[in-house]
Each structure stands twice: as C-alpha cells, then as structure tokens.
C-alpha cells in the first residue's frame, strides 16, 4: 500500500467551511425528543441509495468524526449490497454485524 506522498497527485485546495455556499456552515441539531424518535431511521438505506453524513452517525452526531464514521458504515453497506467482501480496515456497522454470525471473520 503506497504512503500519502506516493498516492498524492500534488494538487490540493483550501476551503472555508463557513463561507462555502454548499455547506451553509451548519450541522444537524435535533430538537428535544427528535434524536430518540428518529434514531436509526436517518441512516436506513432508501432503496439503492445509502445515506451518510454526521447527522446519520451513531456515536458522533454533530461532529466531523460522525461524517467519517457514517461514511465507513455506508461504504460497508454498499459493498454488502453488491455482494462484495469488505476490505481490511472497514468496520461493519451494528446493523451489518447483526446479519453475520460472530464466528465469521470480518469480510468473510
């Protein structure tokens, strides 16, 4: 596996999150009772569309890590939906983990 330097194409950009018109400078902020009412529903696949984003995070809703966590979850769901094995390092979501026996290795 190549390192960051070997994988870089030499291009990058700087973005101001709060000034980006596509971001709007916000995050999901649930009203009282909404988190428990909608927990799990926001990350449920809608047909072939798998949803990700901090608002769908199980453990880090509202934080950058929630976007990373949910992206990994959605990637695992897509791979499973396509019948492809999970590469090393992708952690199954709780929903996916329940579908497999505990004695089967990850990605098996």
GUVEXNU-895792 format. One line per 5 residues: number of its first residue (from 1); for each residue z, x, y of N, C-alpha, C, CB. Coordinates in steps of 0.1 Angstrom, whole numbers, always signed. Each point is the difference from the previous one (the first is absolute). Glycine has a CB too. Layout:
N
NUM = Z,X,Y,Z,X,Y,Z,X,Y,Z,X,Y; ...
END
This chain:
108
1 = +0,+8,-12,+0,-8,+12,+0,+9,+12,+12,-19,-12; -22,+17,+22,+0,+8,+12,+12,-3,+9,-25,+1,-2; +28,+9,+10,+11,-2,+10,-6,-7,+12,+12,+21,-8; -4,-23,+18,-4,-7,+12,-11,+8,+7,+23,-10,+3; -21,+23,-2,-10,+8,+7,-14,-1,-7,+18,+16,+8
6 = -18,-15,-21,-13,+0,-7,-6,-14,+0,+9,+18,-15; -1,-29,+16,-5,-13,+0,-4,-5,+14,+14,-5,-19; -10,+12,+30,-3,-4,+14,-15,+2,+3,+23,+6,+6; -28,-15,+1,-14,+1,+5,+0,+6,+14,-7,-20,-14; +19,+23,+20,+1,+7,+13,+0,-10,+11,-12,+19,-9
11 = +11,-32,+7,+0,-10,+10,+13,-8,+0,-25,-2,-1; +29,-1,+13,+12,-8,+2,+0,-8,+13,+13,+17,-14; -4,-26,+16,+0,-7,+13,+15,-3,+3,-22,-10,-4; +24,+7,+17,+13,-3,+5,-1,-15,+5,+5,+24,+7; +5,-32,-11,+0,-14,+3,+13,-3,+6,-16,-5,-19
16 = +16,-3,+30,+12,-5,+6,+2,-14,-6,-3,+13,+22; +13,-14,-31,+2,-13,-7,+2,-11,+9,+10,+13,-18; -2,-12,+29,+4,-11,+9,-12,-3,+9,+24,+7,-1; -34,+2,+3,-12,-3,+8,-12,-5,-8,+9,+17,+16; -8,-16,-29,-11,-3,-9,-2,-16,+1,+4,+21,-15
21 = -16,-26,+19,-2,-14,+1,+0,-7,-13,-13,+4,+21; +10,+3,-32,+0,-6,-13,+14,+0,-7,-23,+8,-2; +32,-1,+8,+14,+0,-6,+9,-10,+7,-3,+24,-6; +2,-24,+19,+8,-9,+8,+14,+5,+2,-14,-19,-9; +18,+30,+3,+13,+6,+2,+11,-8,-6,-9,+10,+20
26 = +7,-16,-31,+11,-9,-5,+1,+2,-15,-4,-16,+18; +14,+9,-24,+3,+0,-14,+5,-14,-4,+5,+25,+0; -4,-27,-13,+5,-13,-4,+14,-2,+4,-17,+0,-19; +20,-11,+25,+14,-3,+4,+3,-14,-4,+0,+16,+19; +7,-18,-31,+3,-13,-5,+11,-7,+7,-9,+8,-22
31 = +8,-21,+24,+11,-8,+5,+11,-2,-11,-16,-12,+17; +28,+8,-13,+10,-2,-10,-5,-10,-11,+18,+4,+18; -16,+0,-30,-3,-8,-12,-15,+2,-5,+16,-16,+9; -24,+22,+0,-14,+2,-5,-2,+11,-10,-7,-8,+22; +15,+18,-21,-1,+11,-10,+3,-5,-14,+6,+17,+18
36 = +5,-25,-19,+3,-5,-14,-9,-11,-4,+24,+6,+4; -29,-14,+6,-9,-11,-4,-14,+5,-5,+12,-14,+17; -17,+25,-10,-13,+5,-3,+0,+13,-8,-8,-11,+20; +20,+16,-24,+0,+12,-8,-9,+0,-12,+24,+4,+9; -32,+5,-10,-9,+1,-12,-13,-7,+2,+20,+2,-14
41 = -21,-12,+22,-12,-8,+2,-10,+7,+8,+13,-20,-1; -9,+28,+11,-9,+7,+8,-8,+11,-7,+15,-5,+19; -10,+10,-30,-6,+11,-7,-8,-5,-12,+17,+16,+8; -16,-29,-11,-7,-6,-11,-15,+1,+2,+20,-15,-5; -28,+20,-5,-15,+0,+2,-5,-14,+2,-1,+21,-15
46 = -9,-21,+23,-8,-13,+3,-13,+2,-6,+13,-4,+21; -14,-1,-34,-13,+2,-7,-2,+15,-2,-10,-21,+9; -2,+26,-5,-3,+14,-2,+5,+9,+11,-20,-6,-13; +27,+0,+23,+4,+7,+12,+15,+4,-2,-16,-12,+15; +19,+25,-15,+14,+5,-1,+5,+4,+13,-4,+8,-23
51 = +16,-13,+27,+5,+2,+14,+10,+12,+0,-3,-25,+4; +2,+32,+7,+10,+11,+3,+3,+0,+15,-10,+14,-20; +20,-6,+23,+4,+1,+14,+16,-1,+0,-22,-10,+9; +28,+15,+1,+14,+1,+1,+7,-14,-2,-2,+20,+15; -5,-30,-11,+5,-14,-1,+1,-5,-14,-9,-5,+22
56 = +2,+12,-31,+0,-4,-14,+10,+9,-8,-24,-8,+2; +30,+18,+4,+8,+9,-7,+13,-6,-5,-9,+18,+15; +13,-13,-27,+12,-5,-7,+12,+7,+6,-13,-4,-21; +12,+17,+24,+12,+7,+4,+0,+5,+14,+2,+7,-23; -13,-6,+30,-1,+5,+13,-8,-8,+10,+2,+22,-10
61 = +0,-35,+9,-7,-9,+9,+4,+3,+15,+0,-18,-18; -11,+20,+26,+2,+3,+14,+0,+15,+3,+13,-21,+2; -15,+29,-12,+0,+15,+2,-13,+6,-5,+25,+0,-2; -28,+12,+7,-12,+7,-5,+0,+2,-15,-1,+11,+22; +12,-8,-28,+1,+2,-14,-4,-13,-8,+18,+17,+4
66 = -15,-28,+3,-5,-13,-7,-14,-1,-1,+19,-11,+9; -27,+16,+0,-15,+1,-1,-4,+9,-12,-2,-5,+25; +9,+16,-26,-4,+9,-11,+4,-6,-13,+4,+20,+15; +8,-25,-16,+5,-7,-13,-10,-11,-4,+24,+6,+6; -27,-14,+4,-9,-12,-4,-14,+5,-3,+14,-15,+14
71 = -19,+25,-8,-13,+5,-3,-1,+5,-15,-3,+7,+24; +14,+0,-28,+1,+5,-14,+0,-12,-9,+12,+21,+7; -4,-31,-4,+1,-12,-8,-13,-7,-1,+23,-3,+7; -30,+1,+4,-13,-7,+0,-10,+8,-8,+5,-10,+22; -5,+24,-21,-10,+8,-7,+3,-1,-15,-1,+16,+19
76 = +14,-17,-23,+3,-1,-14,-5,-14,-5,+20,+15,+2; -18,-25,+6,-5,-14,-4,-15,+0,-2,+20,-10,+12; -27,+16,-3,-15,+0,+0,-4,+7,-13,-2,+0,+25; +8,+12,-28,-4,+7,-12,+3,-8,-12,+5,+22,+12; +7,-29,-12,+3,-8,-12,-10,-11,-1,+24,+6,+2
81 = -28,-13,+9,-9,-11,+0,-14,+5,-5,+12,-11,+19; -15,+23,-17,-13,+5,-4,+1,+6,-15,-6,+5,+24; +18,-5,-29,+2,+5,-14,-1,+16,+0,-9,-21,-9; +12,+27,+20,+0,+15,+0,+14,+5,-1,-21,+0,+14; +23,+12,-19,+13,+6,-1,+5,+5,+13,-5,+7,-23
86 = +18,-7,+25,+6,+5,+12,+1,+15,+0,+13,-21,+2; -18,+28,+8,+1,+15,+1,+15,+4,+1,-23,+1,+10; +26,+11,-14,+14,+5,+2,+4,-1,+15,-3,+15,-20; +15,-19,+22,+6,-1,+13,-1,-14,+6,-7,+23,+3; -1,-32,-8,+0,-13,+5,+11,-8,-7,-25,+1,+6
91 = +34,-6,+1,+11,-8,-6,-3,-14,-1,+16,+16,+9; -14,-22,-20,-2,-14,-2,+9,-8,+9,-8,+4,-24; +4,-15,+28,+9,-9,+7,+9,-7,-10,-17,-4,+19; +27,-3,-14,+9,-7,-9,-8,-11,-7,+20,+4,+15; -29,-11,-8,-8,-10,-6,-8,+5,-12,-1,-12,+22
96 = -5,+24,-20,-8,+6,-10,+8,+5,-11,-17,+7,+16; +29,-1,-13,+9,+6,-10,+4,-11,-10,+8,+18,+16; -6,-30,-11,+5,-11,-9,-11,-4,-11,+15,-8,+19; -27,+12,-16,-11,-4,-9,-1,+10,-11,-12,-11,+19; +19,+22,-19,-2,+10,-10,+14,+3,-7,-19,+10,+13
101 = +18,-7,-25,+12,+4,-8,+6,+12,+6,-8,-11,-21; +21,+13,+20,+7,+12,+6,-4,+12,-8,+19,-14,+7; -22,+13,-20,-3,+12,-8,-14,+6,+2,+17,-8,-16; -26,+1,+24,-13,+4,+2,+0,+9,+12,-10,-21,-10; +4,+34,+9,+0,+9,+12,-7,-6,+12,+2,+19,-16
106 = +1,-15,+28,-7,-5,+12,-15,+3,-2,+21,+4,+15; -29,-13,-11,-14,+1,-1,-6,-1,-14,+2,+14,+19; +8,-17,-29,-5,-1,-14,-4,-14,-4,+15,+18,-5
END
